[in-house]
């Protein structure tokens, strides 16, 4: 199963890289994490519990990664560690810094096996995309919290007023807002697959609404005689 996507952080590239290599940060960011045991040479035993049907269960694997500095990227390998429920695959993560923001591009090929039986992409892809989104959102929240705490603790009483340049809304930000709306209204009923479906529906509705608004604005503009 192929999976890929992007996420934009409002943080510098160096902060993202440091966070991705700190075990205590990963322990808080990875959803459902039960075990993250450091071995040697950037290798970890990992166990993740998924509570949403039809993937309910604890999945394990042996993760190893290599880091390239130029460009900033990581290559991941997830191997079977002999347990009945496993996640295996290969993937890559690339970081691109633009101003004070950093865009993460990820892609890979994953296989999930439950009790020795391989689950089909139709069952697993939506759930995996949602788990990845939760990971990046949690990591972003941690970075924001750390930045705020650092700013409050430096004792600086100087107030700087900064007017930021308007930036286009990223698709990830729109999807994150749609996910919050889904959970606020309880549309997914704590089912990760249903949450993914409703998130996509709300995202599509917002796009259509925006298009209709532009059409309405066009009808209000004065016509040339």
Phi, psi and omega in degrees: 000124178271140180216138180204162180177183180223158174211139181248123177262144172269057182213160179285157183300319181298325179293321179295314181298317179297321181293321182291346180249006179258119186297322182293330177288316180297324180298329179273334187271326184286119182293134177071017183293128176250331181211136172217090186258119179283129178257251178219157177053050177059043178240142183222143164271130184228142176224128182235131177261126177251125186258003183259130176292149004267017184261014185305128179148175177255127183246139185234162178188168178249113186256132173228148181215154174236149184242134174247134183277322182232109350286166181292113183203163178226144173243130186245145174226124179245120185245158176288131178254017175094358180275158183292325178255115187224157169239125178230157177156183177227154180194173179217151178229129178239138181248134179229121181266129177229103184066235178265005180251157177227126177262131178254123174252124179234148174202153180182178177236121185235150174228129177247127178241133179240118184054040177083354181256130181285129178274144185282154178302327180299329181275323193260334190297315180297319180294318180295319178299321180293319179296320178296318178299318179296321179298310182294322178296317178295318179297319178297319179297320179296317179298318179295318179296316180296320180294318180294318180296320179294322180292325181284336185263002184272353176073011181279123182261002180282133180253119177254129177260120183240128176259106184287151173286140178297137180238147179294147178288126180282149177303326181294322179295319178297316180295321179296319178295318179298320179297320179296321179295317179301315182288326179296320181272353180068031184290327183277347180053043178062020176253118188296328179289318177294324177298319179296318180296313181293325177299316180294321179298314181295321178299317179293320179299320180295323178294316180296319180298319178297320179295316179297323178296318178297321178297318179297317178300320180298326180286342182268347181288142178293137180272147177287137179271000000 
